Each structure stands twice: as structure tokens, then as C-alpha cells.
Amino acid sequence: MSYIEKKYEYLVDNSGVTAGTQKWLRPAIGDPMVVSGILSDLGLTRTVDGEKKYGLFDYDDTGTTTTPISLTSAGGYVYLTNNELGVNTNKNFPPAGVTDVWDASTQQLDFSELTLGSKVEYRIDVAFTTTSPNQKIEFAMDFAIGDPIAFPKTFFNNEYKAAGLNEETISFTHYIGSEAVKTNPAKFKARSDGNCSLIVNGWVAFVTLY
């Protein structure tokens, strides 16, 4: 592969993509992984047979601002909530065939419209107030809820030296690896070893269909 500098136009799986003039790493013809990565870096949407394979859903919560989630040292995990009623909720950029991945009525993640092998990446924005020194907080996800293979996955664990307000933007990625994960709901959850009030500002789910 070699660098070229020109105004370029590429066909990707029968779909045309035109971009501006810049230094560009030219991929070999028929190398979809390279093309996909470059298009992603350019902020463009890859299409396959005219269908969008990338998309996002942004869920802005208002409920926990008014009534924060309460975590206690003896209470164990508590599920995170998101009423998606905030002004910044945005569902205008879904991938093809996917209407949503969060059901506010059940407060669960729903992957039933995704294909096996699809990837979901989250950016979760939270604020929480700890009440004691060296307090720990942990965030996790329960997958395949209700199925015999149901399992949790911890994706954030930290200790805070001083009591007070903390704000975190947490990233977490997983893929849809089985029918059980695809067809059963999932939930975010948190716990702390001390009393803590938690606000969910919102989260974004970036979806890449396989």
C-alpha cells in the first residue's frame, strides 16, 4: 500500500463514498477491513448493499437528576435507570433494521434486532457522591437475564481517596456472541462499599452490525 494525495472516490460493497482532499492510505482493492477502518476514521458511514452498518443511540436521562440512585455498603448491586426523556436523547442515526437497543419501559437493553457478531460500544456518563475516604465503586452489566447462561461482566472499578462528588465517563465494549445474549435482556448495575448517591447523565450505544 502507498500514500496518495488526491480527491478520491471509492466504491465499498456496491455503495459510493466521496470524501475531500487529504493524505490517504490507499487500501488494496477488495480489502473491506482496511476500507471500513479508514471510513470510520473519517467519520463516514460504511454501507453494504445500500444499508447502514454503523449507527448510534444516545439516551439522556432526567430521572436520576431529581431522584439519584442510592447505593449502600450492605445493599449490593443496584440496576441503573435511564428514562431517555432528556433533550439530548438522539435516535436519528440507527444502523439498518435496528430501531432501538434500550427499552425505557422495561429499563433493559434489548439486542434482539442485532445480528450475531455485532459489536456494541458504550459511553456512560455518571456522577456520584461518595461519603467516606477510600470508597470503592464498581459498574457491571448482566447479560442474558433469565437464561441459564446468564452472566455478569464488570467493566469499571475504582477507589476514591476523598469523599465527595466524582464524575466519570466510562467506555465498555462487547459483542453479540450467542442467541442467548441476543434474545435476552441486559442491564447496567453498580455497587459501592459505602453509602453513595448516583446520577446517570446518560449513555450512548454505538452499534456496528456484523
C-alpha atoms as an extended CHARMM CRD file, in Angstrom:
* protein
*
       210  EXT
         1         1  MET       CA              0.0000000000        0.0000000000        0.0000000000  PROA      1               0.0000000000
         2         2  SER       CA              1.1890000000        3.5500000000       -0.6640000000  PROA      2               0.0000000000
         3         3  TYR       CA              0.1800000000        7.0510000000        0.3180000000  PROA      3               0.0000000000
         4         4  ILE       CA             -1.5760000000        9.1790000000       -2.2690000000  PROA      4               0.0000000000
         5         5  GLU       CA             -2.8710000000       12.7120000000       -2.0680000000  PROA      5               0.0000000000
         6         6  LYS       CA             -5.8890000000       13.4130000000       -4.2880000000  PROA      6               0.0000000000
         7         7  LYS       CA             -9.6340000000       13.8730000000       -4.3360000000  PROA      7               0.0000000000
         8         8  TYR       CA            -10.7570000000       10.2930000000       -4.1010000000  PROA      8               0.0000000000
         9         9  GLU       CA            -13.9300000000        8.2880000000       -4.6140000000  PROA      9               0.0000000000
        10        10  TYR       CA            -14.2870000000        4.6740000000       -3.5410000000  PROA      10              0.0000000000
        11        11  LEU       CA            -16.8940000000        2.0190000000       -4.0650000000  PROA      11              0.0000000000
        12        12  VAL       CA            -17.4130000000       -0.0410000000       -0.9040000000  PROA      12              0.0000000000
        13        13  ASP       CA            -19.6070000000       -3.1100000000       -1.3100000000  PROA      13              0.0000000000
        14        14  ASN       CA            -21.6060000000       -1.5120000000       -4.1340000000  PROA      14              0.0000000000
        15        15  SER       CA            -22.0190000000        1.8240000000       -2.2880000000  PROA      15              0.0000000000
        16        16  GLY       CA            -20.2510000000        5.0300000000       -3.3390000000  PROA      16              0.0000000000
        17        17  VAL       CA            -18.3440000000        7.1710000000       -0.8290000000  PROA      17              0.0000000000
        18        18  THR       CA            -16.8580000000       10.5140000000       -1.7700000000  PROA      18              0.0000000000
        19        19  ALA       CA            -14.5570000000       12.4540000000        0.5080000000  PROA      19              0.0000000000
        20        20  GLY       CA            -12.3120000000       15.5300000000        0.3070000000  PROA      20              0.0000000000
        21        21  THR       CA             -8.6440000000       16.0810000000       -0.4280000000  PROA      21              0.0000000000
        22        22  GLN       CA             -6.1730000000       14.8520000000        2.1560000000  PROA      22              0.0000000000
        23        23  LYS       CA             -3.3110000000       12.4200000000        2.6320000000  PROA      23              0.0000000000
        24        24  TRP       CA             -4.8380000000        8.9860000000        2.3600000000  PROA      24              0.0000000000
        25        25  LEU       CA             -3.5960000000        5.4510000000        2.8580000000  PROA      25              0.0000000000
        26        26  ARG       CA             -4.8390000000        3.6680000000       -0.2300000000  PROA      26              0.0000000000
        27        27  PRO       CA             -6.0680000000        0.1350000000        0.5450000000  PROA      27              0.0000000000
        28        28  ALA       CA             -5.7860000000       -2.8090000000       -1.7570000000  PROA      28              0.0000000000
        29        29  ILE       CA             -8.9170000000       -3.3930000000       -3.8390000000  PROA      29              0.0000000000
        30        30  GLY       CA            -11.2330000000       -5.8220000000       -2.0660000000  PROA      30              0.0000000000
        31        31  ASP       CA             -9.8310000000       -5.2030000000        1.4260000000  PROA      31              0.0000000000
        32        32  PRO       CA            -13.0520000000       -4.3520000000        3.3240000000  PROA      32              0.0000000000
        33        33  MET       CA            -11.3970000000       -4.2510000000        6.7550000000  PROA      33              0.0000000000
        34        34  VAL       CA             -8.9810000000       -1.5160000000        5.6990000000  PROA      34              0.0000000000
        35        35  VAL       CA            -11.7070000000        0.4390000000        3.9160000000  PROA      35              0.0000000000
        36        36  SER       CA            -14.0170000000        0.1080000000        6.9030000000  PROA      36              0.0000000000
        37        37  GLY       CA            -11.3630000000        1.4010000000        9.2910000000  PROA      37              0.0000000000
        38        38  ILE       CA            -10.4980000000        4.3930000000        7.1220000000  PROA      38              0.0000000000
        39        39  LEU       CA            -14.1320000000        5.3450000000        6.6500000000  PROA      39              0.0000000000
        40        40  SER       CA            -14.6330000000        5.1350000000       10.3910000000  PROA      40              0.0000000000
        41        41  ASP       CA            -11.6290000000        7.3970000000       10.9880000000  PROA      41              0.0000000000
        42        42  LEU       CA            -13.0960000000        9.9050000000        8.5320000000  PROA      42              0.0000000000
        43        43  GLY       CA            -16.4030000000        9.9080000000       10.3750000000  PROA      43              0.0000000000
        44        44  LEU       CA            -18.2250000000        8.3720000000        7.4090000000  PROA      44              0.0000000000
        45        45  THR       CA            -20.8180000000        5.6070000000        7.4790000000  PROA      45              0.0000000000
        46        46  ARG       CA            -19.9470000000        2.3360000000        5.8100000000  PROA      46              0.0000000000
        47        47  THR       CA            -22.7640000000        0.8550000000        3.7750000000  PROA      47              0.0000000000
        48        48  VAL       CA            -23.2380000000       -2.6430000000        2.4510000000  PROA      48              0.0000000000
        49        49  ASP       CA            -25.7170000000       -3.0440000000       -0.3870000000  PROA      49              0.0000000000
        50        50  GLY       CA            -27.0470000000        0.3840000000        0.4740000000  PROA      50              0.0000000000
        51        51  GLU       CA            -27.6870000000       -0.4100000000        4.1510000000  PROA      51              0.0000000000
        52        52  LYS       CA            -26.0400000000        1.4020000000        7.0640000000  PROA      52              0.0000000000
        53        53  LYS       CA            -23.8910000000       -0.9120000000        9.1630000000  PROA      53              0.0000000000
        54        54  TYR       CA            -22.8800000000        1.6780000000       11.7720000000  PROA      54              0.0000000000
        55        55  GLY       CA            -25.1940000000        3.7140000000       13.9780000000  PROA      55              0.0000000000
        56        56  LEU       CA            -25.7100000000        5.1590000000       17.4280000000  PROA      56              0.0000000000
        57        57  PHE       CA            -28.3710000000        5.7350000000       20.0620000000  PROA      57              0.0000000000
        58        58  ASP       CA            -27.9280000000        8.4910000000       22.6610000000  PROA      58              0.0000000000
        59        59  TYR       CA            -30.0870000000        8.2300000000       25.8000000000  PROA      59              0.0000000000
        60        60  ASP       CA            -30.3080000000       11.3280000000       28.0190000000  PROA      60              0.0000000000
        61        61  ASP       CA            -31.7670000000       10.6800000000       31.4790000000  PROA      61              0.0000000000
        62        62  THR       CA            -33.6680000000       13.1490000000       33.6690000000  PROA      62              0.0000000000
        63        63  GLY       CA            -34.9980000000       10.8630000000       36.3960000000  PROA      63              0.0000000000
        64        64  THR       CA            -31.8590000000       10.3380000000       38.4560000000  PROA      64              0.0000000000
        65        65  THR       CA            -31.0970000000       14.0620000000       38.4690000000  PROA      65              0.0000000000
        66        66  THR       CA            -34.2410000000       14.5220000000       40.5480000000  PROA      66              0.0000000000
        67        67  THR       CA            -34.0100000000       11.2430000000       42.4440000000  PROA      67              0.0000000000
        68        68  PRO       CA            -30.4680000000        9.8330000000       42.4890000000  PROA      68              0.0000000000
        69        69  ILE       CA            -29.8930000000        6.0960000000       42.7290000000  PROA      69              0.0000000000
        70        70  SER       CA            -28.9170000000        5.1030000000       46.2730000000  PROA      70              0.0000000000
        71        71  LEU       CA            -26.0180000000        2.7030000000       46.7880000000  PROA      71              0.0000000000
        72        72  THR       CA            -25.3010000000        1.3660000000       50.2810000000  PROA      72              0.0000000000
        73        73  SER       CA            -22.4680000000       -0.6570000000       51.7470000000  PROA      73              0.0000000000
        74        74  ALA       CA            -24.8050000000       -3.5320000000       52.5790000000  PROA      74              0.0000000000
        75        75  GLY       CA            -27.1140000000       -3.2640000000       49.5970000000  PROA      75              0.0000000000
        76        76  GLY       CA            -25.1070000000       -4.9680000000       46.8680000000  PROA      76              0.0000000000
        77        77  TYR       CA            -25.6820000000       -4.1670000000       43.2110000000  PROA      77              0.0000000000
        78        78  VAL       CA            -28.3800000000       -1.7170000000       42.0890000000  PROA      78              0.0000000000
        79        79  TYR       CA            -29.5290000000       -1.5020000000       38.4650000000  PROA      79              0.0000000000
        80        80  LEU       CA            -29.0140000000        1.7780000000       36.6260000000  PROA      80              0.0000000000
        81        81  THR       CA            -32.0650000000        3.5290000000       35.1940000000  PROA      81              0.0000000000
        82        82  ASN       CA            -32.4990000000        5.8730000000       32.2300000000  PROA      82              0.0000000000
        83        83  ASN       CA            -35.8740000000        7.3620000000       31.2560000000  PROA      83              0.0000000000
        84        84  GLU       CA            -34.4210000000        8.7630000000       27.9750000000  PROA      84              0.0000000000
        85        85  LEU       CA            -36.5740000000       11.9050000000       28.4740000000  PROA      85              0.0000000000
        86        86  GLY       CA            -33.6800000000       14.3780000000       28.3160000000  PROA      86              0.0000000000
        87        87  VAL       CA            -33.4350000000       16.9070000000       25.4970000000  PROA      87              0.0000000000
        88        88  ASN       CA            -30.2290000000       15.3070000000       24.2170000000  PROA      88              0.0000000000
        89        89  THR       CA            -31.7440000000       11.8920000000       23.5300000000  PROA      89              0.0000000000
        90        90  ASN       CA            -30.9590000000       11.1340000000       19.8840000000  PROA      90              0.0000000000
        91        91  LYS       CA            -32.1150000000        8.1430000000       17.8650000000  PROA      91              0.0000000000
        92        92  ASN       CA            -31.7210000000        9.7080000000       14.4230000000  PROA      92              0.0000000000
        93        93  PHE       CA            -28.7050000000        7.6550000000       13.3240000000  PROA      93              0.0000000000
        94        94  PRO       CA            -29.6270000000        3.9630000000       13.6720000000  PROA      94              0.0000000000
        95        95  PRO       CA            -27.9880000000        1.1850000000       11.6800000000  PROA      95              0.0000000000
        96        96  ALA       CA            -30.1990000000       -0.5340000000        9.1150000000  PROA      96              0.0000000000
        97        97  GLY       CA            -33.0290000000       -2.5860000000       10.5800000000  PROA      97              0.0000000000
        98        98  VAL       CA            -32.4310000000       -1.5180000000       14.1900000000  PROA      98              0.0000000000
        99        99  THR       CA            -34.9720000000        0.7510000000       15.8800000000  PROA      99              0.0000000000
       100       100  ASP       CA            -33.5260000000        0.7850000000       19.4110000000  PROA      100             0.0000000000
       101       101  VAL       CA            -31.3040000000       -1.0440000000       21.8920000000  PROA      101             0.0000000000
       102       102  TRP       CA            -32.6860000000        0.4430000000       25.1340000000  PROA      102             0.0000000000
       103       103  ASP       CA            -36.2660000000       -0.1040000000       26.3210000000  PROA      103             0.0000000000
       104       104  ALA       CA            -37.1510000000        2.6350000000       28.8000000000  PROA      104             0.0000000000
       105       105  SER       CA            -40.4450000000        0.9160000000       29.6400000000  PROA      105             0.0000000000
       106       106  THR       CA            -38.6390000000       -2.1650000000       30.9990000000  PROA      106             0.0000000000
       107       107  GLN       CA            -35.3400000000       -0.4250000000       31.8280000000  PROA      107             0.0000000000
       108       108  GLN       CA            -33.4230000000       -3.0870000000       29.9050000000  PROA      108             0.0000000000
       109       109  LEU       CA            -31.0640000000       -3.3190000000       26.9650000000  PROA      109             0.0000000000
       110       110  ASP       CA            -32.6120000000       -5.1760000000       24.0390000000  PROA      110             0.0000000000
       111       111  PHE       CA            -30.3160000000       -6.7300000000       21.4140000000  PROA      111             0.0000000000
       112       112  SER       CA            -32.9910000000       -8.7190000000       19.5730000000  PROA      112             0.0000000000
       113       113  GLU       CA            -32.6790000000       -6.6410000000       16.3800000000  PROA      113             0.0000000000
       114       114  LEU       CA            -28.9150000000       -7.0760000000       16.1510000000  PROA      114             0.0000000000
       115       115  THR       CA            -27.1560000000       -9.7860000000       14.1770000000  PROA      115             0.0000000000
       116       116  LEU       CA            -24.8700000000      -12.3220000000       15.8170000000  PROA      116             0.0000000000
       117       117  GLY       CA            -21.3400000000      -10.9640000000       15.8290000000  PROA      117             0.0000000000
       118       118  SER       CA            -22.4610000000       -7.3390000000       16.0790000000  PROA      118             0.0000000000
       119       119  LYS       CA            -20.4620000000       -5.0320000000       18.3450000000  PROA      119             0.0000000000
       120       120  VAL       CA            -21.9020000000       -2.5550000000       20.8480000000  PROA      120             0.0000000000
       121       121  GLU       CA            -19.7080000000        0.1200000000       22.4190000000  PROA      121             0.0000000000
       122       122  TYR       CA            -20.9960000000        2.3330000000       25.2330000000  PROA      122             0.0000000000
       123       123  ARG       CA            -20.0250000000        5.7100000000       26.6240000000  PROA      123             0.0000000000
       124       124  ILE       CA            -21.6730000000        6.0020000000       30.0330000000  PROA      124             0.0000000000
       125       125  ASP       CA            -21.7370000000        9.3860000000       31.7850000000  PROA      125             0.0000000000
       126       126  VAL       CA            -22.3350000000        9.2590000000       35.5450000000  PROA      126             0.0000000000
       127       127  ALA       CA            -21.8400000000       11.4500000000       38.6140000000  PROA      127             0.0000000000
       128       128  PHE       CA            -21.7740000000       10.0780000000       42.1470000000  PROA      128             0.0000000000
       129       129  THR       CA            -21.1260000000       11.3740000000       45.6320000000  PROA      129             0.0000000000
       130       130  THR       CA            -19.1230000000        9.1640000000       47.9770000000  PROA      130             0.0000000000
       131       131  THR       CA            -19.4060000000        9.5710000000       51.7410000000  PROA      131             0.0000000000
       132       132  SER       CA            -16.1860000000        8.0980000000       53.1480000000  PROA      132             0.0000000000
       133       133  PRO       CA            -12.4460000000        8.0670000000       52.3750000000  PROA      133             0.0000000000
       134       134  ASN       CA            -11.0540000000        5.3140000000       50.1360000000  PROA      134             0.0000000000
       135       135  GLN       CA            -14.5310000000        4.3330000000       48.9850000000  PROA      135             0.0000000000
       136       136  LYS       CA            -14.8340000000        1.9180000000       46.0850000000  PROA      136             0.0000000000
       137       137  ILE       CA            -17.4180000000        1.8590000000       43.3020000000  PROA      137             0.0000000000
       138       138  GLU       CA            -17.9470000000       -0.7710000000       40.6400000000  PROA      138             0.0000000000
       139       139  PHE       CA            -20.0050000000       -0.8780000000       37.4300000000  PROA      139             0.0000000000
       140       140  ALA       CA            -21.0230000000       -4.0770000000       35.6400000000  PROA      140             0.0000000000
       141       141  MET       CA            -23.5190000000       -5.4920000000       33.1660000000  PROA      141             0.0000000000
       142       142  ASP       CA            -25.8010000000       -8.5100000000       33.4970000000  PROA      142             0.0000000000
       143       143  PHE       CA            -26.1390000000      -10.3920000000       30.1930000000  PROA      143             0.0000000000
       144       144  ALA       CA            -28.7660000000      -12.9060000000       29.0320000000  PROA      144             0.0000000000
       145       145  ILE       CA            -31.0250000000      -12.2000000000       32.0070000000  PROA      145             0.0000000000
       146       146  GLY       CA            -33.4610000000      -15.0660000000       32.5460000000  PROA      146             0.0000000000
       147       147  ASP       CA            -31.4320000000      -17.5710000000       30.5460000000  PROA      147             0.0000000000
       148       148  PRO       CA            -29.4800000000      -20.4560000000       32.1380000000  PROA      148             0.0000000000
       149       149  ILE       CA            -26.2250000000      -18.9930000000       30.7940000000  PROA      149             0.0000000000
       150       150  ALA       CA            -26.8650000000      -15.5520000000       32.3570000000  PROA      150             0.0000000000
       151       151  PHE       CA            -23.5980000000      -13.9240000000       33.4160000000  PROA      151             0.0000000000
       152       152  PRO       CA            -22.2140000000      -10.6030000000       34.6990000000  PROA      152             0.0000000000
       153       153  LYS       CA            -19.2780000000       -8.6020000000       33.3540000000  PROA      153             0.0000000000
       154       154  THR       CA            -17.5210000000       -5.9360000000       35.4250000000  PROA      154             0.0000000000
       155       155  PHE       CA            -16.2520000000       -3.0420000000       33.2910000000  PROA      155             0.0000000000
       156       156  PHE       CA            -15.2450000000       -0.3640000000       35.8150000000  PROA      156             0.0000000000
       157       157  ASN       CA            -13.7850000000       -0.4880000000       39.3250000000  PROA      157             0.0000000000
       158       158  ASN       CA            -12.1520000000        2.4080000000       41.1220000000  PROA      158             0.0000000000
       159       159  GLU       CA            -11.3340000000        3.7380000000       44.5800000000  PROA      159             0.0000000000
       160       160  TYR       CA            -11.7550000000        7.3920000000       45.5950000000  PROA      160             0.0000000000
       161       161  LYS       CA             -9.4070000000        8.7790000000       48.2120000000  PROA      161             0.0000000000
       162       162  ALA       CA            -11.6490000000       11.5720000000       49.4930000000  PROA      162             0.0000000000
       163       163  ALA       CA            -15.4050000000       11.7410000000       49.9950000000  PROA      163             0.0000000000
       164       164  GLY       CA            -17.2950000000       13.9990000000       47.6220000000  PROA      164             0.0000000000
       165       165  LEU       CA            -18.5800000000       14.4100000000       44.0780000000  PROA      165             0.0000000000
       166       166  ASN       CA            -16.9690000000       12.3960000000       41.2910000000  PROA      166             0.0000000000
       167       167  GLU       CA            -17.7690000000       12.3940000000       37.5810000000  PROA      167             0.0000000000
       168       168  GLU       CA            -16.8060000000        9.6010000000       35.2150000000  PROA      168             0.0000000000
       169       169  THR       CA            -17.2030000000        8.8350000000       31.5220000000  PROA      169             0.0000000000
       170       170  ILE       CA            -16.8730000000        5.0770000000       31.2030000000  PROA      170             0.0000000000
       171       171  SER       CA            -16.3500000000        3.1300000000       27.9710000000  PROA      171             0.0000000000
       172       172  PHE       CA            -17.2760000000       -0.5200000000       27.5660000000  PROA      172             0.0000000000
       173       173  THR       CA            -17.4910000000       -2.7880000000       24.5170000000  PROA      173             0.0000000000
       174       174  HSD       CA            -18.9790000000       -6.2280000000       23.9460000000  PROA      174             0.0000000000
       175       175  TYR       CA            -20.2840000000       -8.2690000000       21.0530000000  PROA      175             0.0000000000
       176       176  ILE       CA            -23.3680000000      -10.3830000000       20.4640000000  PROA      176             0.0000000000
       177       177  GLY       CA            -21.7970000000      -13.8060000000       20.6880000000  PROA      177             0.0000000000
       178       178  SER       CA            -24.7890000000      -16.1060000000       21.1320000000  PROA      178             0.0000000000
       179       179  GLU       CA            -28.5280000000      -16.3810000000       20.6830000000  PROA      179             0.0000000000
       180       180  ALA       CA            -28.9150000000      -16.1870000000       24.4550000000  PROA      180             0.0000000000
       181       181  VAL       CA            -27.2020000000      -12.7810000000       24.5610000000  PROA      181             0.0000000000
       182       182  LYS       CA            -29.1560000000      -11.6060000000       21.5100000000  PROA      182             0.0000000000
       183       183  THR       CA            -32.6330000000      -12.6620000000       22.6300000000  PROA      183             0.0000000000
       184       184  ASN       CA            -32.4620000000      -11.9640000000       26.3740000000  PROA      184             0.0000000000
       185       185  PRO       CA            -32.2120000000       -8.5490000000       28.0380000000  PROA      185             0.0000000000
       186       186  ALA       CA            -29.2040000000       -6.9560000000       29.6870000000  PROA      186             0.0000000000
       187       187  LYS       CA            -28.8310000000       -4.2990000000       32.3810000000  PROA      187             0.0000000000
       188       188  PHE       CA            -26.1820000000       -1.9690000000       33.7650000000  PROA      188             0.0000000000
       189       189  LYS       CA            -25.6180000000       -2.1160000000       37.5160000000  PROA      189             0.0000000000
       190       190  ALA       CA            -23.4230000000       -0.5190000000       40.1990000000  PROA      190             0.0000000000
       191       191  ARG       CA            -22.3700000000       -1.1140000000       43.7720000000  PROA      191             0.0000000000
       192       192  SER       CA            -20.2130000000        0.5650000000       46.4060000000  PROA      192             0.0000000000
       193       193  ASP       CA            -18.6600000000       -0.4080000000       49.7310000000  PROA      193             0.0000000000
       194       194  GLY       CA            -20.0960000000        2.7560000000       51.2910000000  PROA      194             0.0000000000
       195       195  ASN       CA            -23.1760000000        4.9260000000       51.0020000000  PROA      195             0.0000000000
       196       196  CYS       CA            -23.2800000000        6.7190000000       47.6710000000  PROA      196             0.0000000000
       197       197  SER       CA            -25.7930000000        8.6900000000       45.5750000000  PROA      197             0.0000000000
       198       198  LEU       CA            -25.5430000000        8.1410000000       41.8190000000  PROA      198             0.0000000000
       199       199  ILE       CA            -26.7910000000       10.2550000000       38.9050000000  PROA      199             0.0000000000
       200       200  VAL       CA            -26.9770000000        8.8090000000       35.3910000000  PROA      200             0.0000000000
       201       201  ASN       CA            -26.4520000000       11.6990000000       32.9820000000  PROA      201             0.0000000000
       202       202  GLY       CA            -26.9680000000        9.3050000000       30.1040000000  PROA      202             0.0000000000
       203       203  TRP       CA            -25.2540000000        6.8370000000       27.8200000000  PROA      203             0.0000000000
       204       204  VAL       CA            -24.5420000000        6.3700000000       24.1310000000  PROA      204             0.0000000000
       205       205  ALA       CA            -24.6090000000        2.9930000000       22.4010000000  PROA      205             0.0000000000
       206       206  PHE       CA            -22.5320000000        2.7750000000       19.2100000000  PROA      206             0.0000000000
       207       207  VAL       CA            -23.6490000000       -0.2250000000       17.1560000000  PROA      207             0.0000000000
       208       208  THR       CA            -21.6840000000       -1.9830000000       14.4110000000  PROA      208             0.0000000000
       209       209  LEU       CA            -23.6680000000       -4.7130000000       12.6680000000  PROA      209             0.0000000000
       210       210  TYR       CA            -21.8730000000       -7.8280000000       11.5230000000  PROA      210             0.0000000000
